[in-house]
Protein backbone atom coordinates (compact mmCIF):
# COMPACT_ATOMS: atom_id res chain seq x y z
CA UNK A 1 0.00 0.00 0.00
CA UNK A 2 1.12 3.59 -0.59
CA UNK A 3 2.54 5.32 2.51
CA UNK A 4 0.06 8.13 1.82
CA UNK A 5 -3.46 7.78 3.15
CA UNK A 6 -6.44 10.10 3.61
CA UNK A 7 -8.70 10.45 6.61
CA UNK A 8 -10.00 12.62 9.43
CA UNK A 9 -8.91 11.58 12.91
CA UNK A 10 -10.36 12.26 16.36
CA UNK A 11 -7.95 11.78 19.24
CA UNK A 12 -9.49 10.91 22.59
CA UNK A 13 -8.35 12.38 25.87
CA UNK A 14 -9.21 15.06 28.39
CA UNK A 15 -8.88 17.52 25.49
CA UNK A 16 -9.96 15.82 22.24
CA UNK A 17 -8.40 17.03 18.98
CA UNK A 18 -9.13 16.68 15.26
CA UNK A 19 -6.79 16.56 12.32
CA UNK A 20 -5.92 15.08 8.95
CA UNK A 21 -4.33 11.65 8.67
CA UNK A 22 -2.16 11.72 5.57
CA UNK A 23 0.60 9.18 6.22
CA UNK A 24 0.76 5.60 7.49
CA UNK A 25 3.43 6.60 10.02
CA UNK A 26 0.83 8.76 11.78
CA UNK A 27 -1.38 5.71 12.25
CA UNK A 28 1.53 3.70 13.62
CA UNK A 29 2.11 6.43 16.21
CA UNK A 30 -1.58 6.36 17.22
CA UNK A 31 -1.31 2.74 18.31
CA UNK A 32 1.36 3.75 20.83
CA UNK A 33 -0.30 6.91 22.16
CA UNK A 34 -4.04 7.38 22.64
CA UNK A 35 -7.23 5.86 21.19
CA UNK A 36 -8.42 7.45 17.94
CA UNK A 37 -11.35 7.32 15.56
CA UNK A 38 -10.51 7.74 11.86
CA UNK A 39 -13.06 8.41 9.14
CA UNK A 40 -11.92 7.12 5.74
CA UNK A 41 -13.99 7.77 2.66
CA UNK A 42 -15.56 10.77 0.97
CA UNK A 43 -17.80 11.79 3.83
CA UNK A 44 -19.75 15.01 3.37
CA UNK A 45 -20.22 15.27 7.15
CA UNK A 46 -17.40 13.42 8.95
CA UNK A 47 -18.48 15.05 12.21
CA UNK A 48 -21.82 13.21 12.17
CA UNK A 49 -20.04 9.91 11.60
CA UNK A 50 -17.63 10.56 14.44
CA UNK A 51 -20.49 11.46 16.79
CA UNK A 52 -22.38 8.30 15.82
CA UNK A 53 -19.24 6.24 16.38
CA UNK A 54 -18.65 7.80 19.80
CA UNK A 55 -22.27 7.11 20.73
CA UNK A 56 -21.88 3.47 19.67
CA UNK A 57 -18.70 3.02 21.71
CA UNK A 58 -20.32 4.70 24.70
CA UNK A 59 -23.30 2.33 24.48
CA UNK A 60 -20.95 -0.65 24.33
CA UNK A 61 -19.20 0.64 27.46
CA UNK A 62 -22.59 0.40 29.16
CA UNK A 63 -23.14 -3.11 27.81
CA UNK A 64 -25.64 -2.05 25.17
CA UNK A 65 -25.60 -2.76 21.42
CA UNK A 66 -27.61 -0.56 19.08
CA UNK A 67 -28.89 -1.15 15.56
CA UNK A 68 -25.87 0.65 14.08
CA UNK A 69 -23.28 -1.52 15.84
CA UNK A 70 -21.42 -2.25 12.58
CA UNK A 71 -20.46 1.38 12.01
CA UNK A 72 -17.09 1.09 13.74
CA UNK A 73 -14.27 -1.25 12.70
CA UNK A 74 -12.03 -1.93 15.72
CA UNK A 75 -8.35 -2.53 15.06
CA UNK A 76 -5.36 -3.14 17.33
CA UNK A 77 -2.37 -3.02 14.96
CA UNK A 78 -1.05 -0.88 12.14
CA UNK A 79 -0.90 -3.99 9.95
CA UNK A 80 -4.62 -4.52 10.44
CA UNK A 81 -5.27 -0.87 9.57
CA UNK A 82 -3.13 -1.12 6.42
CA UNK A 83 -5.03 -4.21 5.29
CA UNK A 84 -8.43 -2.62 5.93
CA UNK A 85 -7.50 0.65 4.26
CA UNK A 86 -6.05 -1.11 1.21
CA UNK A 87 -9.25 -3.08 0.70
CA UNK A 88 -11.23 0.14 0.88
CA UNK A 89 -9.02 2.08 -1.57
CA UNK A 90 -8.45 -0.76 -4.04
CA UNK A 91 -12.19 -1.15 -4.46
CA UNK A 92 -12.06 2.02 -6.56
CA UNK A 93 -15.73 2.71 -5.85
CA UNK A 94 -17.62 5.49 -4.11
CA UNK A 95 -18.37 3.24 -1.16
CA UNK A 96 -19.84 4.38 2.14
CA UNK A 97 -17.33 6.03 4.48
CA UNK A 98 -15.98 3.86 7.27
CA UNK A 99 -15.03 4.70 10.84
CA UNK A 100 -12.00 2.89 12.24
CA UNK A 101 -11.30 2.72 15.97
CA UNK A 102 -7.60 2.68 16.82
CA UNK A 103 -7.46 0.93 20.20
CA UNK A 104 -4.07 1.62 21.73
CA UNK A 105 -4.83 0.66 25.32
CA UNK A 106 -4.83 -2.85 26.76
CA UNK A 107 -8.00 -4.69 27.73
CA UNK A 108 -7.51 -3.79 31.41
CA UNK A 109 -7.84 -0.05 30.79
CA UNK A 110 -10.50 1.64 32.90
CA UNK A 111 -13.88 1.54 31.21
CA UNK A 112 -15.07 4.45 33.31
CA UNK A 113 -12.14 6.61 32.22
CA UNK A 114 -12.71 5.88 28.55
CA UNK A 115 -16.45 6.49 28.93
CA UNK A 116 -15.61 9.95 30.28
CA UNK A 117 -13.37 10.57 27.25
CA UNK A 118 -16.15 9.50 24.90
CA UNK A 119 -18.55 11.91 26.59
CA UNK A 120 -15.98 14.69 26.33
CA UNK A 121 -15.44 13.86 22.65
CA UNK A 122 -19.16 14.10 21.93
CA UNK A 123 -19.29 17.50 23.60
CA UNK A 124 -16.21 18.60 21.63
CA UNK A 125 -17.66 17.46 18.29
CA UNK A 126 -20.86 19.37 18.86
CA UNK A 127 -18.87 22.62 18.88
CA UNK A 128 -16.51 21.93 15.96
CA UNK A 129 -16.58 24.17 12.89
CA UNK A 130 -16.10 21.79 9.97
CA UNK A 131 -15.19 24.69 7.71
CA UNK A 132 -11.77 24.38 9.33
CA UNK A 133 -11.42 20.89 7.84
CA UNK A 134 -12.47 21.29 4.16
CA UNK A 135 -13.78 17.99 2.83
CA UNK A 136 -12.68 18.96 -0.70
CA UNK A 137 -9.05 18.59 0.35
CA UNK A 138 -9.76 15.04 1.45
CA UNK A 139 -11.53 14.32 -1.84
CA UNK A 140 -8.50 15.56 -3.77
CA UNK A 141 -6.19 13.29 -1.78
CA UNK A 142 -8.42 10.27 -2.41
CA UNK A 143 -8.46 11.05 -6.13
CA UNK A 144 -4.67 11.20 -6.16
CA UNK A 145 -4.45 7.89 -4.29
CA UNK A 146 -6.74 6.29 -6.86
CA UNK A 147 -4.65 7.64 -9.76
CA UNK A 148 -1.50 6.20 -8.21
CA UNK A 149 -3.17 2.82 -7.84
CA UNK A 150 -4.32 2.77 -11.46
CA UNK A 151 -0.86 3.83 -12.61
CA UNK A 152 0.78 0.97 -10.72
CA UNK A 153 -1.67 -1.52 -12.19
CA UNK A 154 -1.00 -0.24 -15.72
CA UNK A 155 2.76 -0.36 -15.15
CA UNK A 156 2.63 -3.95 -13.91
CA UNK A 157 0.48 -4.92 -16.90
CA UNK A 158 2.93 -3.41 -19.40
CA UNK A 159 5.91 -5.07 -17.72
CA UNK A 160 4.25 -8.45 -18.23
CA UNK A 161 2.75 -7.98 -21.70
CA UNK A 162 5.41 -5.97 -23.57
CA UNK A 163 9.00 -6.74 -24.60
CA UNK A 164 11.67 -5.13 -22.42
CA UNK A 165 15.47 -5.24 -22.45
CA UNK A 166 17.71 -4.75 -19.44
CA UNK A 167 20.98 -2.80 -19.59
CA UNK A 168 23.26 -5.69 -20.54
CA UNK A 169 20.87 -6.83 -23.27
CA UNK A 170 20.89 -3.32 -24.72
CA UNK A 171 24.69 -3.26 -24.56
CA UNK A 172 24.97 -6.62 -26.31
CA UNK A 173 22.40 -5.64 -28.96
CA UNK A 174 24.49 -2.60 -29.81
CA UNK A 175 27.44 -4.87 -30.54
CA UNK A 176 29.10 -4.77 -27.13
CA UNK A 177 30.46 -7.63 -25.05
CA UNK A 178 27.94 -8.60 -22.38
CA UNK A 179 30.81 -9.57 -20.06
CA UNK A 180 32.73 -6.32 -20.50
CA UNK A 181 33.32 -3.90 -17.65
CA UNK A 182 30.75 -1.11 -17.44
CA UNK A 183 28.14 -3.03 -19.39
CA UNK A 184 25.37 -0.83 -17.94
CA UNK A 185 26.93 2.38 -19.24
CA UNK A 186 25.65 2.13 -22.82
CA UNK A 187 21.96 2.19 -21.93
CA UNK A 188 22.40 4.50 -18.96
CA UNK A 189 24.30 7.10 -20.98
CA UNK A 190 21.77 7.02 -23.82
CA UNK A 191 18.89 7.35 -21.36
CA UNK A 192 20.48 10.32 -19.59
CA UNK A 193 21.11 12.02 -22.94
CA UNK A 194 17.47 11.59 -23.89
CA UNK A 195 18.27 9.21 -26.74
CA UNK A 196 16.61 6.12 -25.29
CA UNK A 197 13.54 5.52 -23.13
CA UNK A 198 14.07 3.65 -19.90
CA UNK A 199 11.36 2.88 -17.34
CA UNK A 200 12.15 2.15 -13.69
CA UNK A 201 10.66 -1.12 -12.39
CA UNK A 202 11.72 -0.66 -8.77
CA UNK A 203 15.11 -2.33 -9.19
CA UNK A 204 16.52 -1.19 -12.52
CA UNK A 205 15.70 0.67 -15.71
CA UNK A 206 14.17 -1.47 -18.46
CA UNK A 207 14.08 -0.44 -22.11
CA UNK A 208 11.02 -1.14 -24.32
CA UNK A 209 11.89 -3.07 -27.47
CA UNK A 210 10.00 -0.85 -29.96
CA UNK A 211 12.80 1.77 -29.96
CA UNK A 212 15.31 -0.57 -31.60
CA UNK A 213 15.63 -1.04 -35.36
CA UNK A 214 14.00 -4.24 -36.62
CA UNK A 215 16.95 -5.11 -38.88
CA UNK A 216 20.03 -4.02 -36.95
CA UNK A 217 18.87 -4.04 -33.33
CA UNK A 218 20.44 -0.60 -32.85
CA UNK A 219 18.39 2.06 -31.11
CA UNK A 220 16.67 4.38 -33.54
CA UNK A 221 17.96 7.97 -33.74
CA UNK A 222 14.37 9.22 -34.08
CA UNK A 223 13.86 8.36 -30.40
CA UNK A 224 15.71 11.48 -29.31
CA UNK A 225 13.40 13.66 -31.36
CA UNK A 226 10.38 11.91 -29.86
CA UNK A 227 11.66 12.06 -26.28
CA UNK A 228 12.42 15.78 -26.66
CA UNK A 229 8.68 16.27 -27.22
CA UNK A 230 7.18 13.93 -24.61
CA UNK A 231 6.88 15.23 -21.03
CA UNK A 232 9.69 13.88 -18.89
CA UNK A 233 9.65 12.21 -15.51
CA UNK A 234 12.47 10.41 -13.74
CA UNK A 235 10.72 7.04 -13.76
CA UNK A 236 10.04 7.07 -17.52
CA UNK A 237 6.48 5.81 -17.05
CA UNK A 238 4.72 8.97 -18.16
CA UNK A 239 6.31 8.61 -21.60
CA UNK A 240 5.72 4.85 -21.62
CA UNK A 241 2.03 5.22 -20.83
CA UNK A 242 1.58 7.60 -23.77
CA UNK A 243 3.44 5.28 -26.13
CA UNK A 244 1.44 2.21 -25.15
CA UNK A 245 -2.03 3.69 -25.55
CA UNK A 246 -4.07 4.11 -28.73
CA UNK A 247 -3.95 7.47 -30.50
CA UNK A 248 -6.64 8.88 -32.78
CA UNK A 249 -4.08 10.49 -35.13
CA UNK A 250 -2.58 7.04 -35.70
CA UNK A 251 -5.89 5.41 -36.66
CA UNK A 252 -6.31 4.18 -33.08
CA UNK A 253 -3.01 2.35 -33.20
CA UNK A 254 -0.53 2.55 -30.34
CA UNK A 255 2.58 4.68 -31.01
CA UNK A 256 4.81 1.88 -29.72
CA UNK A 257 3.34 -0.57 -32.23
CA UNK A 258 4.21 1.48 -35.31
CA UNK A 259 7.27 3.48 -34.27
CA UNK A 260 9.78 1.13 -35.91
CA UNK A 261 8.08 1.51 -39.31
CA UNK A 262 6.49 4.96 -39.03
CA UNK A 263 8.56 7.04 -36.59
CA UNK A 264 7.63 10.34 -38.25
CA UNK A 265 3.91 9.64 -37.77
CA UNK A 266 4.46 8.97 -34.05
CA UNK A 267 6.52 12.15 -33.69
CA UNK A 268 3.75 14.19 -35.31
CA UNK A 269 1.18 12.61 -32.99
CA UNK A 270 3.34 13.62 -30.04
CA UNK A 271 3.59 17.15 -31.39
CA UNK A 272 -0.19 17.34 -31.64
CA UNK A 273 -0.47 16.49 -27.94
CA UNK A 274 2.42 18.35 -26.38
CA UNK A 275 3.65 21.16 -28.68
CA UNK A 276 1.77 24.44 -28.89
CA UNK A 277 1.59 25.36 -32.58
CA UNK A 278 1.10 29.11 -33.07
CA UNK A 279 -0.40 28.49 -36.49
CA UNK A 280 -3.41 26.80 -34.87
CA UNK A 281 -4.42 30.03 -33.15
C-alpha positions in Angstrom: 0.0 0.0 0.0 1.1 3.6 -0.6 2.5 5.3 2.5 0.1 8.1 1.8 -3.5 7.8 3.2 -6.4 10.1 3.6 -8.7 10.5 6.6 -10.0 12.6 9.4 -8.9 11.6 12.9 -10.4 12.3 16.4 -7.9 11.8 19.2 -9.5 10.9 22.6 -8.3 12.4 25.9 -9.2 15.1 28.4 -8.9 17.5 25.5 -10.0 15.8 22.2 -8.4 17.0 19.0 -9.1 16.7 15.3 -6.8 16.6 12.3 -5.9 15.1 9.0 -4.3 11.6 8.7 -2.2 11.7 5.6 0.6 9.2 6.2 0.8 5.6 7.5 3.4 6.6 10.0 0.8 8.8 11.8 -1.4 5.7 12.2 1.5 3.7 13.6 2.1 6.4 16.2 -1.6 6.4 17.2 -1.3 2.7 18.3 1.4 3.7 20.8 -0.3 6.9 22.2 -4.0 7.4 22.6 -7.2 5.9 21.2 -8.4 7.5 17.9 -11.4 7.3 15.6 -10.5 7.7 11.9 -13.1 8.4 9.1 -11.9 7.1 5.7 -14.0 7.8 2.7 -15.6 10.8 1.0 -17.8 11.8 3.8 -19.8 15.0 3.4 -20.2 15.3 7.2 -17.4 13.4 8.9 -18.5 15.0 12.2 -21.8 13.2 12.2 -20.0 9.9 11.6 -17.6 10.6 14.4 -20.5 11.5 16.8 -22.4 8.3 15.8 -19.2 6.2 16.4 -18.7 7.8 19.8 -22.3 7.1 20.7 -21.9 3.5 19.7 -18.7 3.0 21.7 -20.3 4.7 24.7 -23.3 2.3 24.5 -20.9 -0.6 24.3 -19.2 0.6 27.5 -22.6 0.4 29.2 -23.1 -3.1 27.8 -25.6 -2.1 25.2 -25.6 -2.8 21.4 -27.6 -0.6 19.1 -28.9 -1.2 15.6 -25.9 0.6 14.1 -23.3 -1.5 15.8 -21.4 -2.3 12.6 -20.5 1.4 12.0 -17.1 1.1 13.7 -14.3 -1.3 12.7 -12.0 -1.9 15.7 -8.3 -2.5 15.1 -5.4 -3.1 17.3 -2.4 -3.0 15.0 -1.1 -0.9 12.1 -0.9 -4.0 9.9 -4.6 -4.5 10.4 -5.3 -0.9 9.6 -3.1 -1.1 6.4 -5.0 -4.2 5.3 -8.4 -2.6 5.9 -7.5 0.7 4.3 -6.0 -1.1 1.2 -9.2 -3.1 0.7 -11.2 0.1 0.9 -9.0 2.1 -1.6 -8.4 -0.8 -4.0 -12.2 -1.1 -4.5 -12.1 2.0 -6.6 -15.7 2.7 -5.9 -17.6 5.5 -4.1 -18.4 3.2 -1.2 -19.8 4.4 2.1 -17.3 6.0 4.5 -16.0 3.9 7.3 -15.0 4.7 10.8 -12.0 2.9 12.2 -11.3 2.7 16.0 -7.6 2.7 16.8 -7.5 0.9 20.2 -4.1 1.6 21.7 -4.8 0.7 25.3 -4.8 -2.9 26.8 -8.0 -4.7 27.7 -7.5 -3.8 31.4 -7.8 0.0 30.8 -10.5 1.6 32.9 -13.9 1.5 31.2 -15.1 4.4 33.3 -12.1 6.6 32.2 -12.7 5.9 28.5 -16.5 6.5 28.9 -15.6 10.0 30.3 -13.4 10.6 27.3 -16.1 9.5 24.9 -18.5 11.9 26.6 -16.0 14.7 26.3 -15.4 13.9 22.7 -19.2 14.1 21.9 -19.3 17.5 23.6 -16.2 18.6 21.6 -17.7 17.5 18.3 -20.9 19.4 18.9 -18.9 22.6 18.9 -16.5 21.9 16.0 -16.6 24.2 12.9 -16.1 21.8 10.0 -15.2 24.7 7.7 -11.8 24.4 9.3 -11.4 20.9 7.8 -12.5 21.3 4.2 -13.8 18.0 2.8 -12.7 19.0 -0.7 -9.0 18.6 0.4 -9.8 15.0 1.4 -11.5 14.3 -1.8 -8.5 15.6 -3.8 -6.2 13.3 -1.8 -8.4 10.3 -2.4 -8.5 11.1 -6.1 -4.7 11.2 -6.2 -4.4 7.9 -4.3 -6.7 6.3 -6.9 -4.7 7.6 -9.8 -1.5 6.2 -8.2 -3.2 2.8 -7.8 -4.3 2.8 -11.5 -0.9 3.8 -12.6 0.8 1.0 -10.7 -1.7 -1.5 -12.2 -1.0 -0.2 -15.7 2.8 -0.4 -15.1 2.6 -3.9 -13.9 0.5 -4.9 -16.9 2.9 -3.4 -19.4 5.9 -5.1 -17.7 4.3 -8.5 -18.2 2.8 -8.0 -21.7 5.4 -6.0 -23.6 9.0 -6.7 -24.6 11.7 -5.1 -22.4 15.5 -5.2 -22.4 17.7 -4.7 -19.4 21.0 -2.8 -19.6 23.3 -5.7 -20.5 20.9 -6.8 -23.3 20.9 -3.3 -24.7 24.7 -3.3 -24.6 25.0 -6.6 -26.3 22.4 -5.6 -29.0 24.5 -2.6 -29.8 27.4 -4.9 -30.5 29.1 -4.8 -27.1 30.5 -7.6 -25.1 27.9 -8.6 -22.4 30.8 -9.6 -20.1 32.7 -6.3 -20.5 33.3 -3.9 -17.6 30.7 -1.1 -17.4 28.1 -3.0 -19.4 25.4 -0.8 -17.9 26.9 2.4 -19.2 25.6 2.1 -22.8 22.0 2.2 -21.9 22.4 4.5 -19.0 24.3 7.1 -21.0 21.8 7.0 -23.8 18.9 7.3 -21.4 20.5 10.3 -19.6 21.1 12.0 -22.9 17.5 11.6 -23.9 18.3 9.2 -26.7 16.6 6.1 -25.3 13.5 5.5 -23.1 14.1 3.7 -19.9 11.4 2.9 -17.3 12.2 2.1 -13.7 10.7 -1.1 -12.4 11.7 -0.7 -8.8 15.1 -2.3 -9.2 16.5 -1.2 -12.5 15.7 0.7 -15.7 14.2 -1.5 -18.5 14.1 -0.4 -22.1 11.0 -1.1 -24.3 11.9 -3.1 -27.5 10.0 -0.9 -30.0 12.8 1.8 -30.0 15.3 -0.6 -31.6 15.6 -1.0 -35.4 14.0 -4.2 -36.6 17.0 -5.1 -38.9 20.0 -4.0 -37.0 18.9 -4.0 -33.3 20.4 -0.6 -32.8 18.4 2.1 -31.1 16.7 4.4 -33.5 18.0 8.0 -33.7 14.4 9.2 -34.1 13.9 8.4 -30.4 15.7 11.5 -29.3 13.4 13.7 -31.4 10.4 11.9 -29.9 11.7 12.1 -26.3 12.4 15.8 -26.7 8.7 16.3 -27.2 7.2 13.9 -24.6 6.9 15.2 -21.0 9.7 13.9 -18.9 9.6 12.2 -15.5 12.5 10.4 -13.7 10.7 7.0 -13.8 10.0 7.1 -17.5 6.5 5.8 -17.1 4.7 9.0 -18.2 6.3 8.6 -21.6 5.7 4.8 -21.6 2.0 5.2 -20.8 1.6 7.6 -23.8 3.4 5.3 -26.1 1.4 2.2 -25.1 -2.0 3.7 -25.5 -4.1 4.1 -28.7 -4.0 7.5 -30.5 -6.6 8.9 -32.8 -4.1 10.5 -35.1 -2.6 7.0 -35.7 -5.9 5.4 -36.7 -6.3 4.2 -33.1 -3.0 2.3 -33.2 -0.5 2.5 -30.3 2.6 4.7 -31.0 4.8 1.9 -29.7 3.3 -0.6 -32.2 4.2 1.5 -35.3 7.3 3.5 -34.3 9.8 1.1 -35.9 8.1 1.5 -39.3 6.5 5.0 -39.0 8.6 7.0 -36.6 7.6 10.3 -38.2 3.9 9.6 -37.8 4.5 9.0 -34.1 6.5 12.2 -33.7 3.8 14.2 -35.3 1.2 12.6 -33.0 3.3 13.6 -30.0 3.6 17.2 -31.4 -0.2 17.3 -31.6 -0.5 16.5 -27.9 2.4 18.3 -26.4 3.6 21.2 -28.7 1.8 24.4 -28.9 1.6 25.4 -32.6 1.1 29.1 -33.1 -0.4 28.5 -36.5 -3.4 26.8 -34.9 -4.4 30.0 -33.2 
